[in-house]
Amino acid sequence: MIEAEGLTKRYGERLAVDSLTFTIRPGQVTGFLGPNGAGKSTTMRMILGLDTPSAGVVTIDGKPFTAMDNPMREVGALLDAKAIHGGRSAYQHLWCLAQLGGIPKRRVDEVLELVGLTGVARKRSKGFSLGMGQRLGIASALLGDPKVLMFDEPVNGLDPEGILWIRNLMKSLAAQGRTVFVSSHLMSEMENTADHLLVIGRGRLIADCPVHEFIRKNSELAVRVRTAEPTRLAELVTAEGGRVTTDGDGTLLVTGMGTDRIGDLAFDHQVRLHELAALRASLEEAFMEMTRDSVEFQAAVPAGAVAPEVAR
Ligand SMILES: Nc1ncnc2c1ncn2[C@@H]1O[C@H](COP(=O)(O)OP(=O)(O)OP(=O)(O)O)[C@@H](O)[C@H]1O
């Protein structure tokens, strides 16, 4: 478990992390979301004792990182996958770390196997692809078999297969009862990986809730309706307080009214329906909506097509 209380980091005039209080619980994947510059890496560095808080405290299983006897066995982290000596092989890199942490040699083979690098373990890591580098970074984090794991943007630049692999790994680590804390600015990725979300913007806590609750609270439900009589149904829905927009082929998009009510209305007035589907905004949309005011670098974004999903 990771617990922060009033965690604050100031760089001169800049308040990078602003009085964050949160608890990251074991047994689930907690996604750490925020736009660029929100303070995610700074927070993670403070958890790992790599940065000193200007105020507040953060502990891992009740202790500050700096007070741990053998940190490698208690917490594993992937902060910067490139922080590896290119002249060394994956095996040498892990064996050096293992010796520092008093970890037996067989564990090096175990983690190499776990991340799928056994076949290239003796090759110099200089020739590693981004994905292999990430795998090696993850192997280092897992070396001490720690209960707490932190990954800063682990899927950055990975191909779909690598992303899927990391996603499944996070979930299985959480299912083993570990605390898994992972930062990302890929909302769609968190939607598929995380159980719980911590959202920050400009260093401040914006949300701390389960993923499904985040979506429910931050996205308006819309309903897509296809009918042989769009004009008539639109009138009926509007008369009952719903809001209707139409697209070119006569499909209605209704907000402010759920599928049950629309279906009943259609039935009562004998309007034939061809499709009635609840849509919800993706996490991406909910996140952008929520952090709209806290984005450090705003760019003009063209009004994009909504890519809603059918509600589960
Ligand atoms: N060593 C530093 N000195 C001065 N300012 C810093 C330092 N490290 C971070 N900052 C500033 O603190 C703020 C938070 O940065 P941080 O890297 O923690 O954000 P982030 O959420 O991880 O962003 P990104 O997604 O872009 O990595 C930014 O405005 C950044 O410029």
PDBQT file of the ligand as one rigid body, heavy atoms in Angstrom, charges set to zero:
ROOT
HETATM    1  N1  LIG A 401      13.697  19.033 -11.781  1.00  0.00    +0.000 N 
HETATM    2  C1  LIG A 401      12.742  19.926 -12.091  1.00  0.00    +0.000 A 
HETATM    3  N2  LIG A 401      13.006  21.252 -12.021  1.00  0.00    +0.000 NA
HETATM    4  C2  LIG A 401      12.048  22.153 -12.314  1.00  0.00    +0.000 A 
HETATM    5  N3  LIG A 401      10.796  21.843 -12.701  1.00  0.00    +0.000 NA
HETATM    6  C3  LIG A 401      10.483  20.546 -12.797  1.00  0.00    +0.000 A 
HETATM    7  C4  LIG A 401      11.443  19.512 -12.509  1.00  0.00    +0.000 A 
HETATM    8  N4  LIG A 401      10.837  18.308 -12.689  1.00  0.00    +0.000 NA
HETATM    9  C5  LIG A 401       9.563  18.576 -13.080  1.00  0.00    +0.000 A 
HETATM   10  N5  LIG A 401       9.361  19.909 -13.154  1.00  0.00    +0.000 N 
HETATM   11  C6  LIG A 401       8.096  20.573 -13.511  1.00  0.00    +0.000 C 
HETATM   12  O1  LIG A 401       7.084  20.051 -12.675  1.00  0.00    +0.000 OA
HETATM   13  C7  LIG A 401       5.891  19.845 -13.403  1.00  0.00    +0.000 C 
HETATM   14  C8  LIG A 401       5.467  18.384 -13.287  1.00  0.00    +0.000 C 
HETATM   15  O2  LIG A 401       6.371  17.591 -14.041  1.00  0.00    +0.000 OA
HETATM   16  P1  LIG A 401       6.247  15.987 -14.119  1.00  0.00    +0.000 P 
HETATM   17  O3  LIG A 401       7.359  15.514 -14.981  1.00  0.00    +0.000 OA
HETATM   18  O4  LIG A 401       6.142  15.427 -12.760  1.00  0.00    +0.000 OA
HETATM   19  O5  LIG A 401       4.852  15.819 -14.873  1.00  0.00    +0.000 OA
HETATM   20  P2  LIG A 401       4.260  14.539 -15.580  1.00  0.00    +0.000 P 
HETATM   21  O6  LIG A 401       2.812  14.497 -15.189  1.00  0.00    +0.000 OA
HETATM   22  O7  LIG A 401       5.068  13.338 -15.260  1.00  0.00    +0.000 OA
HETATM   23  O8  LIG A 401       4.361  14.925 -17.090  1.00  0.00    +0.000 OA
HETATM   24  P3  LIG A 401       4.658  14.036 -18.396  1.00  0.00    +0.000 P 
HETATM   25  O9  LIG A 401       3.411  13.255 -18.665  1.00  0.00    +0.000 OA
HETATM   26  O10 LIG A 401       4.913  15.094 -19.432  1.00  0.00    +0.000 OA
HETATM   27  O11 LIG A 401       5.854  13.201 -18.087  1.00  0.00    +0.000 OA
HETATM   28  C9  LIG A 401       6.156  20.282 -14.829  1.00  0.00    +0.000 C 
HETATM   29  O12 LIG A 401       5.705  21.600 -15.003  1.00  0.00    +0.000 OA
HETATM   30  C10 LIG A 401       7.667  20.229 -14.923  1.00  0.00    +0.000 C 
HETATM   31  O13 LIG A 401       8.119  21.175 -15.857  1.00  0.00    +0.000 OA
ENDROOT
TORSDOF 0
